[in-house]
Amino acid sequence: MGGDGPILVTGGSGMLGHGIRQVVAEADRLDRYVFVDLEDADLCDAEQTRALFARVRPGGVLHLAADVGGLYKNMAEGVQMLERNLLMNMHVMQCCHQQGVAKLVSCLSTCVFPEPTLSPHLSLPLDESAIHLGPPHPSNEAYAYAKRLVDVQSRYYRRQYGCNFVCLAPTNIFGPHDNFSPASSHVVPALIRKCYAAVRSNTDFVVLGTGSPLRQFVFSRDLARLFVWAYDHYDEETPLILAPDADHEVSIAAMAQMVADACGYRRPLVFDPSYADGQFRRTVTNRKLRQRCPEFVFTPLPTAVAATVEWYAGHHTEARL
């Protein structure tokens, strides 16, 4: 089969999958891609995964599917986050190897990186070499270890069987088609959902936690362009961090204010410090990305937030909740 078949995108109806669909459609390459999700196959099930690969016969795979969630889901459902992600990743890699897929690009997360306060020998910003040099933050430990093993598995398939398996590690993603669920959303969609409701009900916009943690946010449409670029151009064994510059790190409070501005919320923000903040900081460097793809330009955060709010305002009745 090799590289003659289509490019299979798992998690194809998620936020990043929608972004990739838009990018390849604009490049008139949509006919090369097959987008699948849970209704097509449960990747935690080995037989369903094998049947999916037999139907599609992919020449390449962008593996985006994962059991993901925000801070509070990670803290409450560690067993599920660990086991479901381990199964998905193992089954996808096995099928890619067994069916001779030419290239597999898997999605990690910067939560795989060591927690700086538990690894004082490391200094920020962290680069790709630091992934396994200390424990992750306890708040997302189960998910982080499952994702770390994607890097380990990819390396061993490459070394033992010559598979072209590569890993990309994005920072905090947000954008249209995100998960806006009160139970499992990440910080930006959670802020947008709450602020949008506060404006409509003329009530306070309450931000859980102190707002002090710092994050590097990346717009899903930017990340989609980088994933398509990496499929075409990145073939290295070591992972690649996909992130804006380290000096573009912003606090949760600053992000909440951007959301408030985009939603037209004019009251002061209200913070509830009775809720956990999670990891304070996990700054990473995009030096390697800048060396490999120096021409790439990230969308300014206020512009990206405004575009996401605009999408939610037009789709909040059908957004994933």
C-alpha positions as CSV (number, residue, x, y, z in Angstrom):
1,M,0.0,0.0,0.0
2,G,2.8,2.4,0.9
3,G,2.0,6.1,0.3
4,D,-0.5,5.6,-2.5
5,G,-3.6,5.6,-0.4
6,P,-5.4,8.6,1.1
7,I,-4.3,10.4,4.3
8,L,-6.5,9.1,7.2
9,V,-7.2,11.7,9.8
10,T,-8.4,10.3,13.1
11,G,-10.4,12.6,15.4
12,G,-11.5,14.2,12.1
13,S,-14.6,15.9,13.5
14,G,-12.7,17.6,16.3
15,M,-11.4,21.1,16.5
16,L,-8.0,20.3,14.8
17,G,-9.6,17.9,12.3
18,H,-12.0,20.7,11.2
19,G,-9.0,23.0,10.9
20,I,-7.1,20.6,8.7
21,R,-10.1,20.0,6.6
22,Q,-10.3,23.8,5.9
23,V,-6.6,24.0,5.2
24,V,-6.5,21.2,2.7
25,A,-9.7,22.3,1.0
26,E,-8.2,25.8,0.4
27,A,-5.2,24.0,-1.2
28,D,-7.5,21.9,-3.3
29,R,-6.2,18.7,-1.7
30,L,-9.4,17.6,0.1
31,D,-9.8,14.5,-2.1
32,R,-6.5,13.1,-0.7
33,Y,-7.9,13.0,2.9
34,V,-10.3,10.8,4.7
35,F,-11.6,12.2,8.0
36,V,-13.0,9.7,10.6
37,D,-14.2,9.8,14.2
38,L,-15.8,7.7,16.9
39,E,-18.9,6.9,14.8
40,D,-16.6,5.3,12.2
41,A,-14.6,3.2,14.6
42,D,-13.7,3.1,18.3
43,L,-9.9,3.1,18.2
44,C,-9.9,1.6,21.7
45,D,-11.1,-1.6,20.1
46,A,-8.5,-3.4,18.1
47,E,-10.9,-5.1,15.7
48,Q,-12.7,-1.9,14.9
49,T,-9.4,-0.2,14.3
50,R,-8.2,-3.0,12.0
51,A,-11.5,-2.9,10.1
52,L,-11.2,0.9,9.6
53,F,-7.7,0.6,8.2
54,A,-8.8,-2.2,5.9
55,R,-11.7,-0.1,4.6
56,V,-9.7,3.1,4.1
57,R,-6.3,1.6,3.1
58,P,-4.4,4.8,4.0
59,G,-1.1,5.7,2.7
60,G,-0.5,8.1,5.6
61,V,-2.2,8.9,8.9
62,L,-2.6,12.1,11.0
63,H,-3.5,10.7,14.4
64,L,-5.5,13.3,16.3
65,A,-8.0,11.2,18.2
66,A,-7.6,11.2,21.9
67,D,-9.6,11.2,25.1
68,V,-8.9,14.8,26.2
69,G,-10.3,17.3,28.7
70,G,-9.5,20.3,30.8
71,L,-7.9,20.4,34.3
72,Y,-10.9,19.1,36.2
73,K,-11.6,16.1,33.9
74,N,-7.9,15.2,34.1
75,M,-8.0,15.3,37.9
76,A,-11.3,13.2,38.1
77,E,-10.9,10.6,35.4
78,G,-7.2,9.6,35.5
79,V,-7.9,5.9,34.8
80,Q,-9.9,6.6,31.7
81,M,-7.5,9.2,30.4
82,L,-4.6,6.8,30.8
83,E,-6.2,3.6,29.5
84,R,-8.2,4.9,26.6
85,N,-5.3,6.9,25.2
86,L,-2.9,4.0,25.6
87,L,-5.2,1.7,23.7
88,M,-5.9,4.2,20.9
89,N,-2.3,4.9,20.3
90,M,-1.2,1.3,20.4
91,H,-3.9,0.1,17.9
92,V,-3.2,2.9,15.5
93,M,0.5,2.3,15.5
94,Q,0.1,-1.5,15.1
95,C,-2.2,-1.0,12.1
96,C,0.1,1.6,10.5
97,H,3.0,-0.9,10.8
98,Q,1.0,-4.0,9.7
99,Q,-0.5,-2.3,6.7
100,G,2.6,-0.5,5.5
101,V,1.5,3.1,6.0
102,A,4.2,5.4,4.7
103,K,4.0,8.0,7.4
104,L,2.2,8.5,10.8
105,V,2.1,11.9,12.4
106,S,0.9,11.7,16.0
107,C,-0.3,14.6,18.3
108,L,1.3,14.9,21.7
109,S,0.8,17.9,24.1
110,T,3.1,20.1,26.0
111,C,1.6,18.7,29.2
112,V,4.0,15.8,28.6
113,F,6.9,18.0,29.7
114,P,8.3,17.9,33.2
115,E,6.8,20.1,35.9
116,P,9.5,22.7,36.6
117,T,9.1,22.8,40.3
118,L,9.6,19.0,40.5
119,S,12.7,19.1,38.2
120,P,14.8,22.0,39.5
121,H,17.7,20.8,37.2
122,L,15.7,22.1,34.2
123,S,15.3,25.7,33.2
124,L,12.5,27.4,31.2
125,P,11.8,27.4,28.4
126,L,12.0,23.7,27.8
127,D,12.9,22.2,24.5
128,E,12.1,18.8,22.9
129,S,15.0,17.1,24.7
130,A,13.4,17.6,28.1
131,I,10.2,15.5,27.6
132,H,11.4,12.5,29.7
133,L,13.7,14.3,32.1
134,G,11.3,14.6,35.0
135,P,7.7,13.9,36.2
136,P,4.8,15.8,34.7
137,H,2.5,18.0,36.8
138,P,0.3,15.8,39.1
139,S,-2.9,17.4,37.8
140,N,-2.6,15.8,34.4
141,E,-0.2,12.9,35.1
142,A,-2.3,10.1,33.6
143,Y,-2.9,11.8,30.3
144,A,0.7,13.1,30.2
145,Y,2.2,9.7,30.6
146,A,-0.1,8.2,27.9
147,K,1.1,10.9,25.5
148,R,4.7,10.5,26.5
149,L,4.5,6.9,25.5
150,V,3.4,7.9,22.0
151,D,6.9,9.4,21.6
152,V,8.5,6.2,23.0
153,Q,6.4,3.9,20.8
154,S,7.1,6.0,17.7
155,R,10.8,5.8,18.3
156,Y,10.8,2.0,18.7
157,Y,8.7,1.4,15.7
158,R,11.1,3.6,13.7
159,R,14.2,1.9,15.1
160,Q,12.9,-1.7,14.9
161,Y,10.9,-1.6,11.7
162,G,12.0,1.5,9.9
163,C,8.5,3.2,10.3
164,N,8.3,6.9,9.5
165,F,6.5,7.8,12.7
166,V,6.8,11.4,13.9
167,C,5.3,13.3,16.9
168,L,4.2,16.9,17.2
169,A,3.7,18.6,20.5
170,P,1.3,21.6,20.4
171,T,0.7,24.0,23.3
172,N,-2.8,24.9,24.5
173,I,-5.1,24.8,21.4
174,F,-8.3,26.7,20.9
175,G,-10.5,27.7,18.0
176,P,-13.8,27.0,16.2
177,H,-15.4,23.5,16.7
178,D,-13.7,23.2,20.2
179,N,-15.3,21.2,23.0
180,F,-17.4,23.7,25.0
181,S,-18.6,21.1,27.6
182,P,-18.9,22.4,31.2
183,A,-17.6,19.0,32.3
184,S,-14.5,18.5,30.1
185,S,-13.6,21.7,28.1
186,H,-10.2,23.3,28.2
187,V,-9.7,26.8,29.5
188,V,-10.4,29.0,26.5
189,P,-13.7,27.3,25.4
190,A,-14.8,27.2,29.1
191,L,-14.1,31.0,29.3
192,I,-16.0,31.7,26.1
193,R,-19.0,29.6,27.1
194,K,-19.2,31.3,30.5
195,C,-18.6,34.8,29.3
196,Y,-21.1,34.5,26.4
197,A,-23.7,33.3,28.9
198,A,-22.9,36.1,31.4
199,V,-23.4,38.8,28.7
200,R,-26.7,37.3,27.7
201,S,-28.0,37.0,31.3
202,N,-26.4,40.3,32.5
203,T,-24.5,38.5,35.3
204,D,-20.9,38.3,36.4
205,F,-18.3,36.5,34.4
206,V,-16.7,34.2,37.0
207,V,-13.2,32.7,36.2
208,L,-12.4,29.6,38.2
209,G,-9.1,29.9,40.1
210,T,-6.9,32.9,40.6
211,G,-6.1,33.6,36.9
212,S,-2.4,33.7,37.6
213,P,-1.1,30.5,35.7
214,L,0.7,31.2,32.4
215,R,0.1,29.5,29.1
216,Q,1.2,29.6,25.5
217,F,-2.0,29.4,23.4
218,V,-2.1,28.4,19.7
219,F,-5.0,29.0,17.3
220,S,-6.4,25.8,15.8
221,R,-6.2,27.1,12.3
222,D,-2.5,27.9,12.8
223,L,-1.9,24.5,14.2
224,A,-3.8,22.9,11.2
225,R,-1.4,24.6,8.8
226,L,1.6,23.4,10.8
227,F,0.3,19.8,10.9
228,V,-0.1,19.7,7.1
229,W,3.3,21.3,6.7
230,A,4.8,18.7,9.0
231,Y,3.2,15.8,7.2
232,D,4.9,17.0,4.0
233,H,8.2,18.2,5.4
234,Y,9.1,16.8,8.9
235,D,10.5,13.3,9.2
236,E,12.8,13.4,12.3
237,E,12.7,11.0,15.1
238,T,12.6,13.6,17.9
239,P,9.3,15.4,18.5
240,L,8.6,18.9,17.3
241,I,7.1,21.6,19.5
242,L,4.4,23.6,17.8
243,A,4.0,26.8,19.8
244,P,4.2,30.6,19.5
245,D,7.3,32.4,20.8
246,A,7.9,31.9,24.5
247,D,7.6,35.7,25.1
248,H,3.9,35.4,23.9
249,E,3.0,33.5,27.1
250,V,-0.1,35.0,28.7
251,S,-1.9,34.5,32.0
252,I,-5.3,32.9,32.3
253,A,-6.5,36.3,33.6
254,A,-5.2,38.0,30.4
255,M,-6.9,35.4,28.2
256,A,-10.1,35.9,30.2
257,Q,-10.0,39.6,29.5
258,M,-9.4,38.9,25.8
259,V,-12.5,36.7,25.8
260,A,-14.5,39.4,27.7
261,D,-13.5,42.1,25.2
262,A,-14.5,39.8,22.2
263,C,-17.8,39.0,23.9
264,G,-18.6,42.6,24.7
265,Y,-18.5,42.0,28.5
266,R,-18.0,45.3,30.3
267,R,-18.0,44.4,34.0
268,P,-14.9,43.6,36.0
269,L,-13.8,40.0,35.9
270,V,-14.6,37.9,39.0
271,F,-12.1,35.2,40.1
272,D,-13.0,32.3,42.3
273,P,-9.8,31.1,44.1
274,S,-11.5,28.2,45.8
275,Y,-10.9,26.3,42.5
276,A,-7.5,24.7,41.7
277,D,-5.2,26.6,39.3
278,G,-3.4,23.5,38.1
279,Q,0.1,23.8,36.7
280,F,1.5,27.4,37.1
281,R,3.8,27.4,34.1
282,R,5.2,25.0,31.4
283,T,7.0,27.4,29.0
284,V,8.5,25.7,25.9
285,T,10.6,27.1,23.1
286,N,9.8,26.9,19.4
287,R,13.4,27.3,18.4
288,K,13.4,24.1,16.4
289,L,10.2,25.0,14.6
290,R,11.6,28.4,13.7
291,Q,14.7,26.7,12.3
292,R,12.6,24.2,10.2
293,C,9.8,26.6,9.2
294,P,11.1,30.2,9.6
295,E,8.4,31.8,7.4
296,F,5.5,30.7,9.6
297,V,3.4,33.5,11.1
298,F,1.1,32.9,14.0
299,T,-2.3,34.7,14.2
300,P,-2.3,37.4,17.0
301,L,-4.1,36.1,20.0
302,P,-6.8,38.8,20.2
303,T,-7.7,38.1,16.5
304,A,-7.8,34.4,17.1
305,V,-10.0,34.8,20.3
306,A,-12.4,37.1,18.4
307,A,-12.7,34.6,15.6
308,T,-13.5,31.8,18.0
309,V,-16.0,33.9,19.9
310,E,-17.7,34.8,16.6
311,W,-17.9,31.1,15.6
312,Y,-19.4,30.2,19.0
313,A,-21.9,33.0,18.8
314,G,-23.1,31.6,15.5
315,H,-23.0,27.9,16.6
316,H,-23.5,27.8,20.4
317,T,-26.7,25.8,20.0
318,E,-24.9,23.1,18.1
319,A,-21.4,23.3,19.6
320,R,-20.1,20.3,21.5
321,L,-21.5,20.6,25.0
